[in-house]
């Protein structure tokens, strides 16, 4: 049995955490959500004090990732402006950008006549690079109404266009097939929030560099690169 305990006294966390120790795990700590609780996998050599500290760190890291994957309407507006400036030279200027629960099977929609953009709630919680693609897709519709060559030429500026399209196609396929359609190979692109940290890299840093590493790791995880490289 893996030990479980409530960490409600640590940083206000009030959900159950299960710690899994492994002798095969030497350098890394990994955390993920599973069946309504947080699982933190740590090296067996950790002391109780180290266990408590790394659980705290990983809970913070997961919470940060989850917040970034679930931006508010206002954050969608800000992100759309950033994407337009970066990839479209600021030419796409929507009048509104918001989440929508009535998009049916669409990931998003755009009304060029009034400049409004709606993003499906189904996208909420997906990796940020996927949300960015959906936002950028709808922004391009402000410039090109259809899906002709000019439309796709605009999207070529976004480096993860093909990967995001593949992710969304796989997600839709799994939705159609249901839980039985998920295979072990789906795990790396499932969109589930997971964080992994190299313990030795963090331990060797000066205290004022640890925050910088945290930011770098969060950016990698957010982009999906960490999942590919692990």
C-alpha positions as CSV (number, residue, x, y, z in Angstrom):
1,X,0.0,0.0,0.0
2,X,1.2,3.5,-0.8
3,X,1.0,6.0,2.0
4,X,-1.6,8.7,1.7
5,X,-2.2,11.8,3.8
6,X,-4.0,15.1,3.8
7,X,-1.8,18.1,3.3
8,X,-4.4,20.7,4.2
9,X,-1.8,22.3,6.5
10,X,0.6,23.0,3.7
11,X,-0.1,26.1,1.6
12,X,-3.8,25.6,2.1
13,X,-4.0,22.4,0.1
14,X,-7.1,20.4,1.1
15,X,-7.0,17.4,-1.2
16,X,-5.5,14.0,-0.7
17,X,-2.0,13.2,-1.7
18,X,-0.5,9.8,-2.3
19,X,3.3,9.4,-2.1
20,X,4.8,6.5,-4.0
21,X,8.5,5.7,-3.2
22,X,10.6,3.7,-5.7
23,X,14.1,2.3,-5.5
24,X,14.3,2.5,-9.3
25,X,13.6,6.2,-9.2
26,X,16.9,8.0,-8.5
27,X,17.0,11.5,-9.9
28,X,13.4,12.6,-10.6
29,X,10.2,13.5,-8.8
30,X,7.0,13.3,-10.8
31,X,3.5,14.4,-9.9
32,X,0.1,13.9,-11.6
33,X,-3.6,13.9,-10.8
34,X,-5.3,10.4,-10.5
35,X,-8.8,9.5,-9.4
36,X,-9.4,12.7,-7.5
37,X,-6.1,12.8,-5.7
38,X,-2.5,13.9,-6.4
39,X,0.1,11.3,-6.8
40,X,3.8,12.2,-6.1
41,X,6.4,9.7,-7.1
42,X,9.8,10.2,-5.3
43,X,13.1,8.3,-4.8
44,X,13.0,5.8,-2.0
45,X,16.1,7.5,-0.4
46,X,14.2,10.7,0.5
47,X,13.8,11.5,4.1
48,X,10.4,12.5,5.5
49,X,11.5,16.1,5.4
50,X,12.5,15.9,1.8
51,X,9.3,14.1,1.0
52,X,7.2,16.9,2.5
53,X,9.2,19.6,0.8
54,X,9.0,18.0,-2.7
55,X,5.3,17.3,-2.3
56,X,4.8,21.0,-1.6
57,X,6.9,21.9,-4.6
58,X,5.1,19.6,-7.0
59,X,1.7,20.6,-5.8
60,X,2.6,24.2,-6.5
61,X,3.9,23.3,-9.9
62,X,0.8,21.3,-10.9
63,X,-1.5,24.1,-9.7
64,X,0.5,26.6,-11.9
65,X,0.2,24.4,-14.9
66,X,-3.6,23.9,-14.4
67,X,-4.2,27.6,-14.0
68,X,-2.3,28.3,-17.3
69,X,-4.4,25.6,-19.1
70,X,-7.6,27.2,-17.9
71,X,-7.3,30.9,-18.7
72,X,-10.2,33.2,-18.0
73,X,-12.1,35.2,-20.7
74,X,-9.9,38.2,-20.0
75,X,-6.8,36.1,-20.3
76,X,-8.0,34.7,-23.6
77,X,-8.3,38.3,-24.9
78,X,-4.8,39.1,-23.8
79,X,-3.4,35.9,-25.2
80,X,-5.1,36.5,-28.5
81,X,-3.5,39.9,-28.8
82,X,-0.1,38.4,-28.1
83,X,-0.6,35.8,-30.7
84,X,-1.8,38.3,-33.3
85,X,1.2,40.5,-32.7
86,X,3.7,37.6,-32.8
87,X,2.4,35.6,-35.8
88,X,0.1,38.0,-37.7
89,X,1.9,41.3,-37.3
90,X,-1.1,42.5,-35.3
91,X,-3.4,42.5,-38.2
92,X,-6.1,40.4,-36.5
93,X,-7.9,42.5,-33.9
94,X,-11.0,40.7,-32.4
95,X,-13.7,42.7,-30.7
96,X,-14.2,39.9,-28.2
97,X,-12.8,36.5,-27.2
98,X,-14.5,34.2,-24.8
99,X,-15.2,30.6,-23.8
100,X,-18.4,29.1,-25.2
101,X,-20.3,26.0,-24.2
102,X,-22.4,25.7,-27.4
103,X,-19.8,25.1,-30.0
104,X,-20.9,21.5,-30.7
105,X,-18.1,19.6,-32.3
106,X,-16.2,22.7,-33.3
107,X,-13.1,23.8,-31.3
108,X,-13.9,27.4,-31.9
109,X,-15.8,29.9,-34.1
110,X,-15.3,33.4,-35.5
111,X,-17.7,35.9,-36.9
112,X,-15.7,38.2,-39.1
113,X,-18.6,40.7,-39.5
114,X,-18.5,41.7,-35.9
115,X,-15.0,40.4,-35.0
116,X,-16.1,38.1,-32.2
117,X,-14.3,34.8,-31.4
118,X,-15.6,32.0,-29.3
119,X,-13.5,29.0,-28.0
120,X,-15.1,25.8,-27.1
121,X,-15.1,24.7,-23.4
122,X,-13.8,21.3,-24.7
123,X,-10.4,23.0,-25.3
124,X,-10.2,24.2,-21.7
125,X,-7.5,22.2,-19.9
126,X,-5.7,21.2,-23.0
127,X,-1.9,22.1,-23.3
128,X,-1.4,25.8,-23.8
129,X,0.2,25.2,-27.2
130,X,-3.1,23.6,-28.3
131,X,-5.1,26.5,-27.0
132,X,-2.8,28.9,-28.7
133,X,-3.3,27.1,-32.0
134,X,-7.1,27.2,-31.7
135,X,-7.0,30.9,-30.8
136,X,-4.7,31.6,-33.7
137,X,-6.9,29.6,-36.1
138,X,-9.8,31.8,-35.3
139,X,-7.8,34.9,-35.4
140,X,-6.7,34.0,-39.0
141,X,-10.4,33.8,-39.8
142,X,-10.7,37.5,-39.2
143,X,-8.3,37.9,-42.2
144,X,-9.5,35.0,-44.3
145,X,-13.1,33.7,-44.0
146,X,-12.5,30.3,-45.6
147,X,-9.9,27.5,-45.3
148,X,-8.1,28.2,-48.6
149,X,-4.4,28.3,-49.3
150,X,-4.0,31.9,-48.0
151,X,-5.6,30.8,-44.7
152,X,-3.2,27.9,-44.2
153,X,-0.2,30.0,-45.3
154,X,-0.9,32.4,-42.4
155,X,-0.9,29.5,-39.9
156,X,2.4,28.2,-41.2
157,X,4.0,30.9,-39.0
158,X,3.0,29.0,-35.9
159,X,5.5,26.2,-35.4
160,X,3.1,23.8,-33.7
161,X,0.3,23.9,-36.2
162,X,0.6,20.3,-37.4
163,X,1.2,18.9,-33.9
164,X,-1.8,20.8,-32.5
165,X,-4.0,19.6,-35.3
166,X,-2.9,16.0,-34.7
167,X,-3.6,16.4,-31.0
168,X,-7.1,17.7,-31.6
169,X,-7.8,14.9,-34.1
170,X,-6.6,12.3,-31.6
171,X,-8.7,13.9,-28.9
172,X,-11.8,13.8,-31.1
173,X,-11.1,10.2,-32.0
174,X,-10.9,9.2,-28.4
175,X,-14.1,11.1,-27.6
176,X,-15.9,9.1,-30.3
177,X,-14.6,5.7,-29.2
178,X,-15.0,6.4,-25.5
179,X,-12.7,5.1,-22.7
180,X,-12.1,1.8,-24.5
181,X,-10.4,3.7,-27.4
182,X,-7.6,4.9,-25.2
183,X,-4.3,3.0,-25.5
184,X,-1.0,3.3,-23.6
185,X,0.5,5.2,-26.6
186,X,-2.1,7.9,-26.0
187,X,-0.6,8.9,-22.7
188,X,2.0,11.3,-23.9
189,X,-0.5,13.4,-25.8
190,X,-3.5,13.0,-23.5
191,X,-3.4,16.5,-22.2
192,X,-3.3,15.3,-18.6
193,X,-1.3,17.6,-16.3
194,X,2.0,16.0,-15.2
195,X,5.2,17.5,-13.8
196,X,8.6,16.0,-13.5
197,X,11.7,17.6,-12.0
198,X,15.3,16.4,-11.9
199,X,16.1,16.6,-8.2
200,X,19.9,16.9,-8.6
201,X,19.6,19.8,-11.0
202,X,17.5,21.7,-8.5
203,X,19.7,20.8,-5.5
204,X,22.9,22.0,-7.1
205,X,21.5,25.5,-7.9
206,X,22.1,28.6,-5.9
207,X,18.9,29.7,-4.0
208,X,18.3,32.6,-6.3
209,X,18.5,30.4,-9.4
210,X,15.9,27.9,-8.3
211,X,13.0,30.2,-9.2
212,X,14.5,30.6,-12.7
213,X,14.7,26.9,-13.1
214,X,11.1,26.5,-12.0
215,X,10.0,29.0,-14.6
216,X,12.0,27.2,-17.3
217,X,10.6,23.8,-16.4
218,X,7.1,25.1,-16.3
219,X,7.6,26.6,-19.8
220,X,8.9,23.3,-21.1
221,X,6.0,21.3,-19.5
222,X,3.5,23.9,-20.8
223,X,4.7,23.5,-24.3
224,X,4.7,19.7,-24.1
225,X,8.4,19.4,-24.7
226,X,9.1,17.8,-21.3
227,X,6.7,15.0,-22.0
228,X,8.4,14.3,-25.3
229,X,11.9,14.3,-23.8
230,X,11.3,12.3,-20.7
